[in-house]
Amino acid sequence: MKSPPVPAAAQRNACDPDASRMQGPLAEHECRLLRRIASHHPLAAVLDDLCLTLEASLSRPLHATVMLAEGDGLRCIAAPSLPAEFLAEPAISGDGTACAEAVRSRRKVVIGDTRIAGTPAEIASLCRSYGFGAVWSYPIEQDGSVLGTLMLMPQQAGEPGAEDEQAIEFILQVARLALAHARDAGALRASERRFRDYAELSADWFWEQDAAFRFTTVTYGPDSRPLCPPYYGQGSIGKHRWELPYVNVPEGFWDEHRCLLEAGRPFSNLRLQRRDDDGKLRTVEISGRPLFDDMGRLAGYRGVGRDITDEVATRENLERTQRWLEAAVRAANIGLWERNADTWAFRFTENWKPLFGYAEDAFGNSAEDFDCLVHPDDLERIH
């Protein structure tokens, strides 16, 4: 019977005493971290744990951070042994940094001594501020994509040795799994949220905006009346809502709307008017919900729109008819009353009480007040 293959890590350990010494603790850490990933712990918490594990595993003092690739940039999401303000340092994520170069080249980038000539000024200044003697940056790749970078900042100048590389390779493997899991789980949750949001809201079209409040997606239903060209479909992508051709917008309206968006608050029944292809005025109603990333930062908005032109016209016709009826009632000196079927509250026209000789404050609008006006023999019949 053939023996099972020996893992590559075990083959290396057979001839590398340092690797053999580290294998046990690293394996234990791996099991613990993988359990946290599989249990859907927050990504930032898993990566903080990962960085602290690496820092404790190496003999040289250093700080470990993880940068997440987002679009064309990078964002620091884990730096547990550094001050909180380090997460927002532009010098660690901008163009020309070791992290950016690691992403671009898909190779590790090592600055063994940050004091030497040629080190980017922002990096050199950052290293002086936090006491870094070197910067090592490693790309974190999965399925042909760079998910982020692992950045290590030893306190002393120097390049990674064999023992460092083994621990770093272990951390990269786990970081790759953590980022890929978070990416895929996040995409699934986003899809489920999108479906749930859209399923809960009746709408003629659906829309999404990025963190700058520019449209990224606009999807119209088959029976909707979209904005006239060039704003139909993809024509509105990249534009703000206030750049679309809405009409009759009150002064200051868009300033208030921008303040609401910047505050990350939901909004509903935002009523706007526009012209359709025939030049006719149409009324639309917009509702939106804020979207937040894993760090709790506002990432954009998602919402729906409805064309309520017919509804508005119907309501206006009803109100117009009601005004005509009230005018006719007054002209004919007719008194009317009505009862709410749910609450039994009554409402009387202005001339009803005077017509029957009652003072305005003779009784109220409750069911009990009305019963006082009814003959006792008729009470059972009206109830």
Number of C-alpha atoms within 10 A of each C-alpha: 3 4 5 6 6 8 9 8 12 13 11 12 16 10 10 13 12 12 20 15 12 16 18 11 11 19 12 10 20 18 12 12 21 16 12 17 22 11 9 14 14 14 21 20 14 20 26 18 19 24 24 17 19 20 20 12 18 16 9 13 12 20 22 24 24 29 26 19 22 10 6 8 15 22 19 22 19 26 24 21 15 13 9 11 8 18 19 12 13 16 20 22 20 17 15 15 20 26 32 24 19 24 26 13 11 18 13 18 20 20 18 18 18 24 17 10 9 8 15 15 12 15 21 21 16 18 20 13 9 14 14 23 20 23 29 22 26 24 28 29 20 14 7 7 13 17 21 27 31 25 26 24 22 24 17 17 15 16 14 17 8 11 17 16 12 19 19 20 12 16 22 19 14 22 27 20 18 24 23 18 16 19 14 11 13 14 12 12 12 13 12 12 12 16 11 11 17 17 10 9 13 12 19 19 21 23 20 22 24 17 16 15 19 19 22 17 16 19 15 17 11 8 8 13 17 20 19 16 12 10 15 15 15 14 15 20 17 16 16 14 16 15 11 14 12 16 13 8 13 7 8 8 10 13 10 10 15 14 11 13 20 14 11 18 14 15 15 13 13 12 15 16 17 18 15 15 11 7 9 8 12 20 20 20 17 19 20 23 18 20 20 14 10 13 11 8 11 19 17 23 25 22 23 24 24 20 21 16 15 11 11 14 13 12 12 12 12 12 12 12 12 12 12 12 12 15 12 12 15 15 9 9 12 14 16 15 11 11 15 10 8 6 9 14 16 16 15 14 14 14 15 17 18 11 12 9 9 11 10 12 7 9 14 14 13 14 14 12 14 15 14 11 10 11 9 10 8 10 12 8 7 8 6
